[in-house]
């Protein structure tokens, strides 16, 4: 049957000749083909959403062992912050020193995805190391929590390069990335039995179905569950 079809390019020219008098724009053509699909009974195939790759606990432990052995304190702090908070790389590079609340073990994300701010927790056990890092870079007149040796905030690419350089030494099949660390934390919290509604306030994810529930939850409730669980974190 396919062999009898008019070649697509020739058919497009025929349709163009027929439609030219309508002076169609993109919106017109889009609507036209939607109606054509309906008239011809053609269904749009649904694409299967590929699940994100999530590192295993063994891979994460091997990876962090290599990071630890490097003795590069700032790299350790960057990777630990990503691991404990699940922030996106675009959010990490914009965290200011003043955004960190050491009393409550929280970091304020001023501009998250979609320009939405939120609060993310970090473990009490991480407070001392993070405070040492913050004090150290304050003495260098730093403004951002993580700055390069040129006294400039890191770029997205710069953070990714830091994470990638340890992947080979850890013998990982896939390079580690900020997004993989984020997925690991959120998946791990879910496996520990924490409800989606308690993960959402600091994950930055939205769910229309749960919006009403989420709006009634405070960061305090979410952090209580986080604090109970994070001490069991693999690294």
Secondary structure, DSSP 8 states (H G I E B T S, - for coil): -GGGS--HHHHHHHHHHHHGGG---HHHHHHHHHHHHHHHT---------------HHHHHHHHHHHHHHT-HHHHHHHHHHHHH---HHHHTT-BGGGEETTTTEEEESS-GGG--EEEE--GGGHHHHHHHHHHHHTTT--BSSB-TTSSB--HHHHHHHHHHHHTTTT-SS---HHHHHHHHHHHHHHTT--HHHHHHHH----TTTHHHHHT--HHHHHHHHHHHHTT---
